[in-house]
Amino acid sequence: MRRIYTSPNRMFVGLLSGALSDHGIDCIIRNDYLGGGVGDLPAQECWPELWVLRDHDEARARQIVEAVLPRQPITGEQWRCPTCGEWLEPQFGACWRCAPAVDP
Ligand SMILES: [Zn+2]
């Protein structure tokens, strides 16, 4: 098994899991329910992780992840929404939880 992606944002991990499944790549999400351990464990070790079951799917899975996620290089650090406290990836300028739906 190979770990393909990890993020504090469960939504992305689930989105990518669905995308890989759509391409016939078997994958699992680990740490899906470890969020409650944050505080006792290093936070990053509690993030949901997306793993592919077959090592030879890794390269294709990474291509799909790249295609699904926002394309601009990720710079900066995660930030925390001042309204709801959600941790957000640096490439996002607005909180997905609080912000009204925006047309792409
Ligand atoms: Zn928010």
Backbone and ligand atoms as CSV (ligand in chain L), in Angstrom:
chain,resi,resn,atom,element,x,y,z
A,1,MET,N,N,0.844,-1.188,0.000
A,1,MET,CA,C,0.000,0.000,0.000
A,1,MET,C,C,0.882,1.241,0.000
A,2,ARG,N,N,0.377,2.262,-0.624
A,2,ARG,CA,C,1.118,3.526,-0.688
A,2,ARG,C,C,0.209,4.656,-0.229
A,3,ARG,N,N,0.772,5.528,0.605
A,3,ARG,CA,C,0.015,6.706,1.005
A,3,ARG,C,C,0.142,7.749,-0.093
A,4,ILE,N,N,-0.999,8.221,-0.551
A,4,ILE,CA,C,-1.029,9.134,-1.685
A,4,ILE,C,C,-1.233,10.578,-1.239
A,5,TYR,N,N,-1.984,10.729,-0.190
A,5,TYR,CA,C,-2.400,12.090,0.148
A,5,TYR,C,C,-2.821,12.127,1.598
A,6,THR,N,N,-2.567,13.250,2.240
A,6,THR,CA,C,-3.101,13.456,3.574
A,6,THR,C,C,-3.449,14.920,3.733
A,7,SER,N,N,-4.465,15.180,4.475
A,7,SER,CA,C,-4.913,16.554,4.667
A,7,SER,C,C,-5.744,16.605,5.928
A,8,PRO,N,N,-5.711,17.731,6.619
A,8,PRO,CA,C,-6.604,17.866,7.770
A,8,PRO,C,C,-8.058,18.001,7.322
A,9,ASN,N,N,-8.236,18.208,6.046
A,9,ASN,CA,C,-9.582,18.433,5.533
A,9,ASN,C,C,-10.158,17.112,5.016
A,10,ARG,N,N,-11.020,16.522,5.797
A,10,ARG,CA,C,-11.632,15.244,5.464
A,10,ARG,C,C,-12.347,15.296,4.122
A,11,MET,N,N,-12.858,16.495,3.792
A,11,MET,CA,C,-13.607,16.632,2.542
A,11,MET,C,C,-12.729,16.312,1.329
A,12,PHE,N,N,-11.471,16.799,1.334
A,12,PHE,CA,C,-10.580,16.540,0.198
A,12,PHE,C,C,-10.223,15.067,0.108
A,13,VAL,N,N,-9.971,14.485,1.266
A,13,VAL,CA,C,-9.579,13.081,1.254
A,13,VAL,C,C,-10.732,12.241,0.694
A,14,GLY,N,N,-11.944,12.574,1.095
A,14,GLY,CA,C,-13.098,11.844,0.582
A,14,GLY,C,C,-13.313,12.081,-0.907
A,15,LEU,N,N,-13.108,13.332,-1.311
A,15,LEU,CA,C,-13.257,13.683,-2.729
A,15,LEU,C,C,-12.268,12.886,-3.581
A,16,LEU,N,N,-11.019,12.820,-3.115
A,16,LEU,CA,C,-9.988,12.106,-3.883
A,16,LEU,C,C,-10.238,10.605,-3.861
A,17,SER,N,N,-10.721,10.108,-2.756
A,17,SER,CA,C,-11.051,8.691,-2.668
A,17,SER,C,C,-12.088,8.339,-3.733
A,18,GLY,N,N,-13.093,9.200,-3.872
A,18,GLY,CA,C,-14.113,8.972,-4.885
A,18,GLY,C,C,-13.541,9.050,-6.291
A,19,ALA,N,N,-12.629,10.011,-6.502
A,19,ALA,CA,C,-12.028,10.173,-7.836
A,19,ALA,C,C,-11.204,8.940,-8.200
A,20,LEU,N,N,-10.441,8.418,-7.248
A,20,LEU,CA,C,-9.621,7.235,-7.531
A,20,LEU,C,C,-10.522,6.033,-7.806
A,21,SER,N,N,-11.561,5.901,-7.023
A,21,SER,CA,C,-12.483,4.779,-7.244
A,21,SER,C,C,-13.114,4.862,-8.627
A,22,ASP,N,N,-13.439,6.082,-9.046
A,22,ASP,CA,C,-14.021,6.265,-10.375
A,22,ASP,C,C,-13.063,5.789,-11.469
A,23,HIS,N,N,-11.754,5.840,-11.191
A,23,HIS,CA,C,-10.750,5.402,-12.156
A,23,HIS,C,C,-10.347,3.948,-11.929
A,24,GLY,N,N,-11.072,3.269,-11.081
A,24,GLY,CA,C,-10.803,1.846,-10.880
A,24,GLY,C,C,-9.618,1.559,-9.975
A,25,ILE,N,N,-9.213,2.561,-9.203
A,25,ILE,CA,C,-8.083,2.364,-8.287
A,25,ILE,C,C,-8.648,2.119,-6.885
A,26,ASP,N,N,-8.318,0.964,-6.327
A,26,ASP,CA,C,-8.799,0.644,-4.990
A,26,ASP,C,C,-8.003,1.435,-3.962
A,27,CYS,N,N,-8.718,2.088,-3.075
A,27,CYS,CA,C,-8.039,2.885,-2.068
A,27,CYS,C,C,-8.824,2.851,-0.769
A,28,ILE,N,N,-8.149,3.212,0.287
A,28,ILE,CA,C,-8.815,3.284,1.586
A,28,ILE,C,C,-8.413,4.583,2.266
A,29,ILE,N,N,-9.251,4.995,3.186
A,29,ILE,CA,C,-8.944,6.162,4.005
A,29,ILE,C,C,-8.595,5.650,5.400
A,30,ARG,N,N,-7.433,6.049,5.874
A,30,ARG,CA,C,-7.038,5.702,7.233
A,30,ARG,C,C,-7.097,6.951,8.098
A,31,ASN,N,N,-7.172,6.716,9.388
A,31,ASN,CA,C,-7.227,7.824,10.365
A,31,ASN,C,C,-8.509,8.634,10.230
A,32,ASP,N,N,-9.515,8.029,9.620
A,32,ASP,CA,C,-10.720,8.817,9.372
A,32,ASP,C,C,-11.351,9.316,10.673
A,33,TYR,N,N,-11.157,8.590,11.727
A,33,TYR,CA,C,-11.834,8.965,12.971
A,33,TYR,C,C,-10.870,9.297,14.085
A,34,LEU,N,N,-9.634,9.626,13.697
A,34,LEU,CA,C,-8.642,9.957,14.717
A,34,LEU,C,C,-8.663,11.420,15.119
A,35,GLY,N,N,-9.537,12.185,14.521
A,35,GLY,CA,C,-9.564,13.611,14.838
A,35,GLY,C,C,-9.632,13.882,16.319
A,36,GLY,N,N,-10.298,13.011,17.044
A,36,GLY,CA,C,-10.416,13.198,18.483
A,36,GLY,C,C,-9.095,13.058,19.209
A,37,GLY,N,N,-8.083,12.502,18.516
A,37,GLY,CA,C,-6.794,12.348,19.150
A,37,GLY,C,C,-5.935,13.592,19.083
A,38,VAL,N,N,-6.376,14.585,18.301
A,38,VAL,CA,C,-5.597,15.811,18.202
A,38,VAL,C,C,-5.478,16.416,19.596
A,39,GLY,N,N,-4.269,16.789,19.933
A,39,GLY,CA,C,-4.029,17.266,21.288
A,39,GLY,C,C,-3.172,16.261,22.030
A,40,ASP,N,N,-3.458,14.985,21.846
A,40,ASP,CA,C,-2.640,13.945,22.463
A,40,ASP,C,C,-1.540,13.497,21.512
A,41,LEU,N,N,-1.820,13.540,20.217
A,41,LEU,CA,C,-0.875,13.113,19.202
A,41,LEU,C,C,-0.503,14.327,18.360
A,42,PRO,N,N,0.685,14.257,17.711
A,42,PRO,CA,C,0.989,15.346,16.755
A,42,PRO,C,C,-0.159,15.459,15.757
A,43,ALA,N,N,-0.621,16.688,15.518
A,43,ALA,CA,C,-1.846,16.869,14.738
A,43,ALA,C,C,-1.773,16.176,13.389
A,44,GLN,N,N,-0.606,16.248,12.732
A,44,GLN,CA,C,-0.527,15.702,11.384
A,44,GLN,C,C,-0.708,14.183,11.384
A,45,GLU,N,N,-0.362,13.527,12.476
A,45,GLU,CA,C,-0.534,12.078,12.535
A,45,GLU,C,C,-1.996,11.684,12.653
A,46,CYS,N,N,-2.847,12.648,12.899
A,46,CYS,CA,C,-4.270,12.375,13.042
A,46,CYS,C,C,-5.048,12.730,11.786
A,47,TRP,N,N,-4.362,13.287,10.808
A,47,TRP,CA,C,-5.073,13.663,9.589
A,47,TRP,C,C,-5.542,12.419,8.855
A,48,PRO,N,N,-6.687,12.499,8.222
A,48,PRO,CA,C,-7.103,11.396,7.351
A,48,PRO,C,C,-6.075,11.186,6.240
A,49,GLU,N,N,-5.816,9.929,5.927
A,49,GLU,CA,C,-4.830,9.583,4.898
A,49,GLU,C,C,-5.492,8.744,3.824
A,50,LEU,N,N,-5.125,9.014,2.591
A,50,LEU,CA,C,-5.627,8.231,1.472
A,50,LEU,C,C,-4.517,7.291,0.996
A,51,TRP,N,N,-4.797,6.008,0.971
A,51,TRP,CA,C,-3.825,4.993,0.568
A,51,TRP,C,C,-4.380,4.226,-0.628
A,52,VAL,N,N,-3.502,3.918,-1.566
A,52,VAL,CA,C,-3.887,2.983,-2.631
A,52,VAL,C,C,-3.454,1.586,-2.198
A,53,LEU,N,N,-4.259,0.604,-2.549
A,53,LEU,CA,C,-3.999,-0.757,-2.083
A,53,LEU,C,C,-2.888,-1.423,-2.888
A,54,ARG,N,N,-2.803,-1.092,-4.177
A,54,ARG,CA,C,-1.784,-1.730,-5.028
A,54,ARG,C,C,-0.698,-0.710,-5.351
A,55,ASP,N,N,0.528,-1.076,-5.032
A,55,ASP,CA,C,1.642,-0.146,-5.226
A,55,ASP,C,C,1.741,0.347,-6.662
A,56,HIS,N,N,1.421,-0.527,-7.609
A,56,HIS,CA,C,1.595,-0.112,-9.011
A,56,HIS,C,C,0.552,0.916,-9.450
A,57,ASP,N,N,-0.434,1.174,-8.623
A,57,ASP,CA,C,-1.405,2.238,-8.932
A,57,ASP,C,C,-0.911,3.618,-8.488
A,58,GLU,N,N,0.225,3.637,-7.800
A,58,GLU,CA,C,0.636,4.893,-7.163
A,58,GLU,C,C,0.799,6.043,-8.158
A,59,ALA,N,N,1.524,5.792,-9.246
A,59,ALA,CA,C,1.798,6.885,-10.194
A,59,ALA,C,C,0.503,7.434,-10.782
A,60,ARG,N,N,-0.384,6.540,-11.163
A,60,ARG,CA,C,-1.645,6.997,-11.740
A,60,ARG,C,C,-2.475,7.729,-10.688
A,61,ALA,N,N,-2.474,7.205,-9.494
A,61,ALA,CA,C,-3.236,7.845,-8.424
A,61,ALA,C,C,-2.728,9.263,-8.174
A,62,ARG,N,N,-1.407,9.430,-8.209
A,62,ARG,CA,C,-0.860,10.770,-7.982
A,62,ARG,C,C,-1.258,11.732,-9.106
A,63,GLN,N,N,-1.309,11.219,-10.318
A,63,GLN,CA,C,-1.753,12.065,-11.439
A,63,GLN,C,C,-3.199,12.511,-11.227
A,64,ILE,N,N,-4.016,11.603,-10.767
A,64,ILE,CA,C,-5.425,11.939,-10.546
A,64,ILE,C,C,-5.554,12.963,-9.420
A,65,VAL,N,N,-4.780,12.753,-8.363
A,65,VAL,CA,C,-4.803,13.715,-7.257
A,65,VAL,C,C,-4.417,15.099,-7.765
A,66,GLU,N,N,-3.354,15.147,-8.573
A,66,GLU,CA,C,-2.913,16.437,-9.123
A,66,GLU,C,C,-4.010,17.079,-9.958
A,67,ALA,N,N,-4.724,16.253,-10.701
A,67,ALA,CA,C,-5.745,16.776,-11.599
A,67,ALA,C,C,-6.964,17.276,-10.825
A,68,VAL,N,N,-7.252,16.645,-9.721
A,68,VAL,CA,C,-8.461,16.986,-8.973
A,68,VAL,C,C,-8.234,18.202,-8.085
A,69,LEU,N,N,-7.057,18.279,-7.492
A,69,LEU,CA,C,-6.797,19.373,-6.564
A,69,LEU,C,C,-6.521,20.659,-7.323
A,70,PRO,N,N,-6.677,21.793,-6.665
A,70,PRO,CA,C,-6.359,23.068,-7.308
A,70,PRO,C,C,-4.936,23.055,-7.843
A,71,ARG,N,N,-4.744,23.679,-8.988
A,71,ARG,CA,C,-3.488,23.526,-9.711
A,71,ARG,C,C,-2.371,24.440,-9.257
A,72,GLN,N,N,-2.693,25.572,-8.699
A,72,GLN,CA,C,-1.606,26.483,-8.368
A,72,GLN,C,C,-0.720,25.858,-7.295
A,73,PRO,N,N,0.569,26.172,-7.366
A,73,PRO,CA,C,1.456,25.599,-6.359
A,73,PRO,C,C,1.008,26.002,-4.964
A,74,ILE,N,N,1.154,25.084,-4.078
A,74,ILE,CA,C,0.733,25.349,-2.710
A,74,ILE,C,C,1.876,26.030,-1.984
A,75,THR,N,N,1.623,27.231,-1.584
A,75,THR,CA,C,2.642,27.956,-0.826
A,75,THR,C,C,2.005,28.446,0.455
A,76,GLY,N,N,2.835,28.796,1.369
A,76,GLY,CA,C,2.314,29.303,2.623
A,76,GLY,C,C,1.875,28.185,3.540
A,77,GLU,N,N,1.170,28.549,4.531
A,77,GLU,CA,C,0.801,27.590,5.560
A,77,GLU,C,C,-0.709,27.508,5.664
A,78,GLN,N,N,-1.131,26.473,6.292
A,78,GLN,CA,C,-2.558,26.357,6.552
A,78,GLN,C,C,-2.994,27.520,7.429
A,79,TRP,N,N,-4.222,27.860,7.267
A,79,TRP,CA,C,-4.734,28.928,8.103
A,79,TRP,C,C,-6.053,28.497,8.714
A,80,ARG,N,N,-6.414,29.168,9.751
A,80,ARG,CA,C,-7.600,28.769,10.483
A,80,ARG,C,C,-8.682,29.817,10.287
A,81,CYS,N,N,-9.868,29.354,9.909
A,81,CYS,CA,C,-10.984,30.263,9.720
A,81,CYS,C,C,-11.320,30.945,11.044
A,82,PRO,N,N,-11.328,32.273,11.035
A,82,PRO,CA,C,-11.620,32.975,12.288
A,82,PRO,C,C,-13.073,32.810,12.733
A,83,THR,N,N,-13.932,32.395,11.811
A,83,THR,CA,C,-15.350,32.273,12.160
A,83,THR,C,C,-15.680,30.925,12.780
A,84,CYS,N,N,-15.251,29.848,12.080
A,84,CYS,CA,C,-15.661,28.532,12.558
A,84,CYS,C,C,-14.508,27.692,13.090
A,85,GLY,N,N,-13.268,28.164,12.890
A,85,GLY,CA,C,-12.134,27.421,13.419
A,85,GLY,C,C,-11.648,26.295,12.525
A,86,GLU,N,N,-12.242,26.143,11.335
A,86,GLU,CA,C,-11.810,25.100,10.411
A,86,GLU,C,C,-10.393,25.391,9.910
A,87,TRP,N,N,-9.543,24.339,9.852
A,87,TRP,CA,C,-8.208,24.509,9.265
A,87,TRP,C,C,-8.330,24.399,7.760
A,88,LEU,N,N,-7.664,25.310,7.040
A,88,LEU,CA,C,-7.807,25.386,5.591
A,88,LEU,C,C,-6.453,25.327,4.917
A,89,GLU,N,N,-6.430,24.694,3.754
A,89,GLU,CA,C,-5.210,24.609,2.968
A,89,GLU,C,C,-4.850,26.004,2.465
A,90,PRO,N,N,-3.546,26.260,2.287
A,90,PRO,CA,C,-3.122,27.619,1.929
A,90,PRO,C,C,-3.646,28.101,0.588
A,91,GLN,N,N,-3.980,27.156,-0.314
A,91,GLN,CA,C,-4.428,27.602,-1.632
A,91,GLN,C,C,-5.848,28.165,-1.627
A,92,PHE,N,N,-6.522,28.049,-0.530
A,92,PHE,CA,C,-7.893,28.535,-0.469
A,92,PHE,C,C,-7.944,29.886,0.216
A,93,GLY,N,N,-8.667,30.779,-0.417
A,93,GLY,CA,C,-8.765,32.118,0.131
A,93,GLY,C,C,-9.982,32.320,0.997
A,94,ALA,N,N,-10.871,31.347,0.983
A,94,ALA,CA,C,-12.082,31.480,1.778
A,94,ALA,C,C,-12.386,30.140,2.433
A,95,CYS,N,N,-13.111,30.207,3.497
A,95,CYS,CA,C,-13.466,28.992,4.230
A,95,CYS,C,C,-14.574,28.258,3.495
A,96,TRP,N,N,-14.305,26.988,3.200
A,96,TRP,CA,C,-15.325,26.223,2.475
A,96,TRP,C,C,-16.551,25.978,3.325
A,97,ARG,N,N,-16.382,26.027,4.615
A,97,ARG,CA,C,-17.509,25.744,5.495
A,97,ARG,C,C,-18.411,26.974,5.654
A,98,CYS,N,N,-17.782,28.127,5.776
A,98,CYS,CA,C,-18.564,29.343,6.059
A,98,CYS,C,C,-18.951,30.104,4.793
A,99,ALA,N,N,-18.053,30.091,3.795
A,99,ALA,CA,C,-18.264,30.944,2.638
A,99,ALA,C,C,-19.491,30.483,1.875
A,100,PRO,N,N,-20.250,31.418,1.325
A,100,PRO,CA,C,-21.357,31.008,0.465
A,100,PRO,C,C,-20.803,30.319,-0.775
A,101,ALA,N,N,-21.593,29.464,-1.355
A,101,ALA,CA,C,-21.154,28.742,-2.556
A,101,ALA,C,C,-20.773,29.760,-3.627
A,102,VAL,N,N,-19.644,29.527,-4.258
A,102,VAL,CA,C,-19.139,30.419,-5.293
A,102,VAL,C,C,-19.029,29.635,-6.588
A,103,ASP,N,N,-19.459,30.234,-7.659
A,103,ASP,CA,C,-19.309,29.566,-8.945
A,103,ASP,C,C,-17.843,29.487,-9.315
A,104,PRO,N,N,-17.382,28.386,-9.846
A,104,PRO,CA,C,-15.954,28.256,-10.194
A,104,PRO,C,C,-15.572,29.164,-11.357
L,1,ZN,ZN,ZN,-15.201,28.961,8.502
